[in-house]
Amino acid sequence: MVKNKNNKAIWNSRIKTKTSALYKRYGGSIKIDKKLFKEDIFGSIAHVEMLFKQKIISFKIKNKIIYGLNKIEKEILNNKFEFNQEFEDIHMNIEKRLTQLIGDDAGYIHTARSRNDQVITDLKMWMKSATQNIDLNLKKLIKTNLKIAEKNIKTIMPGFTHLKNAQALSLGHYLMSYVEMFTRDRKRFLNNLESLNENPLGVCALTGTSFNIDRKLTTKKLGFKNPTNNSIDTVSDRDFVLDFLYSCSVCAMHISRIAEELIIWNSDGFNLINLSDKVVTGSSIMPQKKNPDMLEFLRGKTGVMFGNLFSMLTVLKGLPLSYYKDLQEDKEIIFKTNDTLENCLKILDEILNNFSPNKKKMLELASIGYITATDLADYIVKNHSKSFREAYQKTAAIINMAEKRKKKLDELTLYDLKKIEPNLTEDVLKVFDLKNSVNSKKSYGGTAFDNIKKMIIKYKKQLI
Ligand code: ARG
């Protein structure tokens, strides 16, 4: 381990006593922001290259600093760097080590720069790659959904409203609804790149600088699109953090909805799906149990992610411009949330690859609760020139009759049906067939088999 020899704080000529040890231990952010070391070094190299190009520092000093920074990166990667709480955060840890390595010339690195712009430059770069990584995980999850949807285009199950049987639908169609949600999540994350692509570097502490810096150059070098426009806003702005946390929350909410559905379907009451042993856990007392803990874990973590969004909103509420220590909270919240979402996306993918529909039970459940009632009403409208409201009343009367006789709709005879609507013919009986019912919903976006096939093809193409 390389020891930091100079243990004095950068501000030691102004602040005479050592800062409270308790605060240093607790208030420093090095344990959290050391994650940003690569971005910090990359940003510093671009900064000194720009300073040289603008004739603010010499060629020799620029090279010395870059040499030192590259060395520090290697030390960190090889676990040879000692992160020191004395120096608060990653920026000062690196600057201190640079001084040890190259001497006082390290002092030129912070020309025309403040930690205030440095930290958000690092964070934005980190969030850009985190966003791309989430996108990859979302893509994988969408592919899994498509694969299972394709296998289950003709798997018929009840669709619910109010958790009561509503209309029959295809399990494939159901899974495709999550493809829509996760695709919107992808868009939401990718939209965030617009503000993540604005480069904060060069706004310095809060007012900009009198040095003749070239912010467009660092923008280009660091892969941003434009420099930010207002120095005060830039230092104070954490909207990009909120956008990310909100996107994570919405995505987690989608995850929790599918998790909840699968928990219900897996319950002994519903028994619509089986979860393989890989994705269940047992009970310490009840030997028979196979519990959907992983799904419950996903549902629980959603609550934590919403909390993180609210933590950040609350940190920002009423905070005057521009930089205050309060803002340091952003990184822990972001890192935790990103990590949680990434793992939740992977866990959900694993669960989806490890469940099987209980097709027989799905069909059985779909055959109760007068699930084809709307099909009957539609049939009467189409074939007997009645308004939908009139057909609705006739259908309700037929259901009342079936209920009274403890029969399903398809157990009624044409003779029974004619008592309510005398004009009905034999042809009406086919509306009670569940497959016909599902396949008749051919309107764009409906559950008909061909619709689902086309959607799967469309989304597969989109993912290439
Ligand atoms: N560690 C600090 C943070 O994460 C860096 C910025 C410090 N700026 C300052 N003026 N104290 O917010």
Residues whose N, C-alpha, C, O or C-beta is under 5 A from the ligand:
A	BS01	LIG	S29 D89 R115 N116 V119 Y323 L327 Q328
